[in-house]
């Protein structure tokens, strides 16, 4: 059993909540179940502490006994524990300039309900947030999940954010969204505890929780949607920065937006002027055509995409070297269209990165979660905050 990503507990007194999270997180990472002996070994907690915690988790309905496991040597079989997926749920909302996506996840990160709608045009943010509240309520109602089982609501939004006040602050592709108290509006409207993070950070949380990076403690997530950014995880900690806006990649020359790709394609003659977008939804449709031409090797479309791939490749190589990452994950709403031409350029760039002598391989992969990774990540913000061990809770005040 690998425990490379499992946090270690503490046997100090009055740390029950932290240790409960450590044990629950360890069980969650092994869907087939773990015995109490394995939990003690994985978490570093005493057998008695593990036994007491397991009893509480069983009483709360968060875990259940799931069969026996031979202990070897003819000893008494050990009882396995696993998480009850439907014991609790979390809602995730991704506010993208083109599409708003809503998901409902269970404790194992399985999507049990999802809906999407085009982001309304215009600058009436009160009307948009009211629609978002209605959509969240409908998502829960239509799923049949008991509302009291929903832990909270996570929101993934394009930056910049004022994380302390829960506001989006004039995102480039969302006119009229200057200093909008998005967290407070959705919390008041839904009655759910609510968290807000940048979409790239939420996506990194999703990959850490249940995606392509569950077996590593150090990785980058490159997000490609209406805009782009990089989620950073170091020593199993998601980096948010002083204001919650870590992950901007313009300084690395790796910023890539749907509009910029399409504009360059039109300028270079790869797309006709009829593909000039009037908004984010139009830009996505134009990018679909550019990606189709690039995959077919049609010039100059393939050249436009290759140049953007090189810029992104240089950026992720520099960031991976700076942070000593062993994994680079790509994803986001536009990644399915661009993955083939981009990876054909970026993978060899990472393998031959000139920045430092490689002392470990760097894996390059695509998300396993799909195009809704930011919405899933928004729900994972809630699961992570509520159920994962938070080292900050050990600080004495």
RAPETA-V704539 format. One line per field, one symbol per residue. ss: DSSP state (a for helix, b for strand, c for the rest). psi: psi as a letter, one per 30 degrees, with the letter a starting at -180 (. if undefined). Layout:
ss: ???
psi: ???
//
This chain:
ss: cccccccccccccccaaaaaaaaaaaaacccccbbaaaaaaaacccaaaaaaaaaaaaacccbbbbbbbccccccccbbbbbbcaaacbbbbbbbcccbbbbbbbbccccbbbbbbbbccccccaaaaaaaaaaaaaaaaaaacccaaabbbbbbbbcccbbccccbbcccccccccccbcaaaaaaaaacccbbbbbaaaaaaaaaaaaccccccccbbbbbbcccbbbbbbbccbbcccccccccccaaacccccaaaaaaaaaacccccaaaccccaaaaaaaaaaaaaaaacccccaaaaaaaaaaaaaaaaaaaaaaacccbbbbbcccaaaaaaaaaaaaaaaaacccccccccccbbbbccccccaaaaaaaaaaaaaaacccaaaaccc
psi: kkgfgklkakgllhgeeeeeeeeeeeeefifflkleeeeeeefglleeeeeeeeeeeeefgfllkhalkkflgglkkkkkklkjegellkkkkjjkfekkkklkkafggkjfkklllkkkllgifeeeeeeeeeeeeeeeeffgkkeffjeakkkklklllieeghkkihkegikfhjhkieeeeeeeefgkkkkklkeeeeeeeeeeegbfgfglfjlkjjkjbeallkkkkkhgkkkfleggglgkgefgggkkleeeeeeeeeefgfklffgkkfleeeeeeeeeeeeeeeefgkkgeeeeeeeeeeeeeeeeeeeeeefhkfkkkkalefeeefeeeeefeeefeeegkfelkkflljkkllkffafgeeeeeeefeeeeeeflkjffffkk.
//
